[in-house]
Amino acid sequence: MEFLVDNSGHFYFMEMNTRIQVEHTITEEVYGCDLVKEQIRIAAGERLSPHIARAVPRLHAIQCRINAEDRRKISSPPGENCIYYAPGGRGIRVDSHAYTVTSCRRTTIR
């Protein structure tokens, strides 16, 4: 659920999403949990894991989303990745389906 809170402490309901959100990875990293796993456990009739029920924030996280598309078109199919280097290192999480296409046509978008 999403709310706005004003300076007086009043809460205003914005929306409720009943599905896992694309930003769920931020929550997983900050709280050290697996929300999809917990969602499946609950759907199977199991209880919420105790470490999730008492979770507290442990760090910060930033999410970046990259879309491969033709900026000249309102709706375009995904482009090809002629070169793709996934980031790595301590604290880096990559959730991606991107890969380098070996038979890539190199085109320049102007």
TORVOPA-213101 format. One record per residue (C-alpha): residue in one letter; x, y, z. Coordinates in steps of 0.05 Angstrom, whole numbers, plus 5000, padded with zeros to 4 digits. Layout:
residues N
AXYZ;...
//
This chain:
residues 110
M500050005000;E502350704986;F500751315027;L502652045030;V503752375098;D503053125108;N506853555158;S501253455209;G502052695207;H495652565169;F495951965123;Y492851975053;F491751325016;M494651314945;E494150604919;M494549864935;N498349384890;T496548654900;R502348394859;I509848404869;Q512649064844;V518749154799;E521949544855;H521448954904;T528948834897;I530249484935;T526249234994;E529748554990;E536548884993;V534949375048;Y531548855092;G535648245073;C529747825051;D526747464991;L519747734980;V518047254923;K519846664967;E515546945024;Q509747064975;I510046324953;R510446095026;I504246485044;A500546244982;A502145525004;G498845665071;E505345745111;R506546305160;L510946905146;S518146745165;P519747025234;H525947395209;I521447745158;A516047925208;R521248285251;A525648555195;V528949225204;P532649625151;R540049445149;L542849865092;H541150295032;A539750094960;I539050434892;Q535650124832;C537250294759;R532950064702;I535450074630;N530750004571;A533349854501;E528550204453;D528350664393;R527251364420;R524251584353;K518251124362;I512851174416;S512550414423;S518350004397;P520849294407;P527049194450;G533649324415;E539648864410;N545748914455;C551948894412;I556148984474;Y553748844545;Y558048874607;A554248714671;P556549104732;G559648704788;G563148744854;R561448744928;G554348964940;I552248954867;R545948564849;V544148464776;D537148214758;S537348194683;H535647804621;A540448224579;Y546247904541;T550848064483;V547947854416;T553447514375;S550247664307;C548648394322;R547248894266;R550849534287;T546450134272;T546850854295;I540651204319;R540951944305;
//
